[in-house]
Amino acid sequence: MIKTLQKRFIFSTMLAISILLIVLLGAINVGNLLLSERQSRQTVNMLLDEELRALPPPREEHPQDFLDLPMDANTKMSAVYFTVQVGADQTIIGVNTERIADISDEDAADLCRQAMEKDRSEGKIRNFLFRVAKNQRDGSLIVLFLDTTVQQRSILRVAFFSLTAGLLCFAAMLLLVVLISKKAIRPIAENIERQKQFVIDAGHEIKTPLAIILANAEAMELYQGDNKWLKNIREQIVRLNGLMQNLLALAKADEAQTVLHMEECSFSSEISEALETFSEPMRLKELKLTAKIEPNLSLRADREQIRRLLCVLFDNAVKYSPPKGEMLISCQCDGKKIHLTVRNQCEKLPDCPPEKLFDRFYRSDAARTRETGGYGVGLSIAKTVVESHGGTICAAYLQPDQIVFTATFPQSAKKSVN
């Protein structure tokens, strides 16, 4: 559990850091992109205005925003652009490519025709930002193309360096969070450890008084004969002993004290043997059992843990099935995974989400659970066993009165050799 808590701490912390980095770097790059496009449009407008006026530009025009470039003669001299003049009949009258080196007059005319086909006053073709304006002196159109290659490379550079910086920050923060995670969760971990140790110590201490009480009850039965009070005492001792065994199993599983003795075992045979042990309780409740167990299924697992899992699932199904109810036990292999399904009827479906059933000590109906002898830890143990074998277990409600548990083992299943 401590490792799980540490992983969750690291995950939640890094998720928050990731969101922060994404928002920050996204804002920087989007802002840079929008600012670059705005400056390009301002440059196009200035150059086009100068072309239409055919007058020398003023020395300097102070920008309205401190982030904008100054729209002055220096900006014009550094701009790379060309212009095309188009007549009223859409014919190209003139081309001026003096301010650009790698575009010929033919290329400029071809780009102008593409721009005119768009039937828009401004837009973008390849890496050129263009704008169309009417020359009031002769009614012709002036199409100005500004080369934005430098701006695009600047945008890519900012994106590259910001992404690199973000990844380095993420890696550094991940290392830092991993280093401090143990210290951050230490108070919680120590509290959990104390609770586990208390359960283990209390469980071992309670065993002796329970054994003494049971022995005394049996002695009283020999001298006084059997009666309902002695019977109740024995039943409650059995319940307490079962509860302590389950608590100890959970505590050992949390502390990783349970060492799995993995071996190849016949899963089909284990299921059949477990069903045999529950044949008498099923007969007393007149339950109708349907078993669909694929023969000779083999699974590499801890045999004792698998038996514990089957005992929990089958016991749960028998306890909560109504008299003369129906049960279905299915175990099939799809070629890659083994699916164990336990389905039974119940008098009333729980009033909680199915996944809540695996929480420790959770009981949707306390009165009903006391009647059946449940402790609220059985399904939690089943989940621990399945997950310790790398599998998953889930529950689902089938209307109107059925509940189904499905345990899936990811290990490759194969036919056992008889």
C-alpha positions, 0 to 999 in steps of 0.5 A, spaced: 500 500 500 505 504 501 508 503 494 501 505 491 500 511 495 507 513 493 505 512 486 499 516 486 503 522 490 508 522 484 502 521 479 498 527 482 504 531 483 506 530 476 499 531 473 499 538 476 506 540 473 504 537 466 498 541 466 502 547 468 507 546 463 502 545 458 498 552 459 505 556 460 508 553 454 502 553 450 501 561 452 508 563 450 507 559 443 500 562 442 502 569 444 508 569 439 505 566 433 499 571 434 504 577 435 508 575 429 502 574 425 500 581 427 507 584 426 507 581 419 500 584 417 502 591 420 508 590 415 504 589 409 499 594 411 505 599 411 509 597 405 502 597 401 501 604 403 507 606 401 507 603 394 500 606 393 502 613 396 509 613 392 512 618 397 518 617 402 516 614 409 516 618 415 522 617 420 519 613 425 512 612 427 511 610 434 507 603 435 501 603 440 504 596 443 511 596 446 511 589 443 510 591 436 516 593 431 517 600 430 513 601 423 519 606 420 524 606 414 528 601 418 523 596 418 521 597 411 528 596 409 529 590 412 522 587 409 523 582 404 517 583 399 515 584 392 509 587 388 505 585 382 500 590 379 494 588 376 489 591 371 482 592 371 481 586 366 485 582 371 492 582 366 498 583 370 501 590 368 508 590 372 512 586 377 517 589 382 522 583 385 527 588 387 526 587 394 527 579 394 532 575 391 529 568 390 523 570 386 523 571 379 518 575 375 515 569 372 514 566 379 511 573 382 506 573 376 504 566 378 503 567 385 499 573 383 494 569 379 493 564 385 492 570 390 487 573 385 483 566 384 482 566 392 478 572 391 480 575 397 483 582 399 488 578 404 491 571 405 497 567 405 500 562 399 506 558 401 510 562 406 508 569 403 503 573 406 499 578 401 494 583 401 490 586 395 489 594 394 486 598 389 490 604 386 486 610 386 490 614 381 489 609 375 484 604 378 489 598 378 490 593 383 497 592 387 498 586 390 504 586 395 507 579 397 511 579 404 516 573 405 515 571 412 520 565 412 524 569 417 518 569 422 516 562 421 523 560 423 523 564 429 516 561 431 519 554 430 525 556 434 521 559 440 517 552 439 523 548 439 527 551 445 520 552 449 519 544 448 526 542 450 526 547 456 519 544 458 521 537 457 528 538 461 523 541 467 519 536 467 524 531 467 528 535 473 521 535 477 520 528 476 526 526 479 525 531 485 518 529 486 521 522 486 526 524 491 521 527 496 515 523 495 517 518 501 519 524 505 512 527 503 508 521 505 512 518 511 507 521 516 501 517 513 506 511 511 508 511 519 500 511 521 498 505 516 504 501 518 502 502 526 495 500 524 497 494 520 502 492 526 496 493 531 492 488 527 497 483 526 499 483 534 491 484 536 490 478 531 495 473 534 493 475 541 486 474 540 487 467 537 489 464 544 483 467 548 478 464 542 481 458 543 480 458 551 473 460 550 472 454 545 475 449 549 471 451 555 464 451 551 466 444 549 467 442 556 461 445 558 457 441 553 460 435 555 458 436 562 451 440 561 449 437 554 448 441 548 444 448 548 442 454 544 447 458 548 453 454 547 451 453 540 451 461 539 458 461 543 461 456 538 458 460 532 460 467 534 467 464 536 467 461 529 465 468 526 471 472 530 476 467 528 474 467 520 474 475 521 481 475 524 484 470 519 481 475 513 484 481 517 491 478 518 491 476 510 489 483 508 495 486 513 500 481 510 498 482 503 499 490 504 506 489 507 508 484 501 509 479 507 505 474 503 510 470 498 507 467 492 509 460 491 508 460 483 507 453 480 503 450 474 496 448 477 490 445 473 485 451 474 479 447 472 481 442 477 481 447 483 474 450 481 471 443 481 474 441 487 472 448 490 465 447 488 465 440 491 466 443 498 460 448 497 455 442 494 452 441 501 451 449 502 448 449 495 444 443 497 441 446 503 439 452 499 436 448 493 440 452 489 440 450 481 448 450 479 450 451 472 457 450 471 461 451 464 468 450 466 473 448 460 477 442 461 484 442 462 486 449 463 492 450 466 495 457 470 501 459 473 499 461 480 500 460 487 495 454 489 493 456 496 491 463 494 487 461 488 483 456 493 482 462 497 480 466 491 475 461 489 472 460 496 471 467 497 467 468 490 463 461 491 462 463 499 459 470 497 455 467 491 452 462 496 451 466 502 447 472 498 443 467 493 436 466 495 433 459 496 432 455 490 436 461 486 440 460 480 448 460 480 452 460 474 460 458 474 464 459 468 471 459 466 473 459 459 480 461 455 480 466 449 487 464 447 490 469 451 487 470 458 483 466 462 476 469 465 472 466 471 465 468 472 461 467 478 454 469 477 448 469 482 441 471 484 440 476 490 434 478 493 436 485 492 441 488 488 446 493 492 445 500 492 452 502 491 456 502 484 459 495 483 466 497 484 464 499 491 463 492 493 471 491 493 472 496 498 474 494 505 469 493 510 464 496 506 457 493 506 451 495 503 446 492 507 449 491 514 443 487 517 443 482 511 450 481 512 450 480 519 445 474 517 449 471 512 455 472 517 459 477 512 465 481 514 466 486 508 473 484 507 472 477 503 471 481 496 477 485 498 481 479 499 479 476 492 481 483 489 488 482 492 489 475 490 487 477 483 491 483 482 497 479 486 497 475 480 497 480 475 489 480 473 483 484 474 476 483 477 470 487 476 463 486 478 456 488 474 449 488 476 444 484 471 437 486 472 433 485 475 436 480 480 443 478 478 450 480 480 456 477 476 463 477 478 469 476 473 476 475 474 481 475 468 488 473 469 493 475 463 497 469 463 497 465 457 493 459 459 494 453 456 491 446 456 494 442 462 497 435 460 494 429 464 
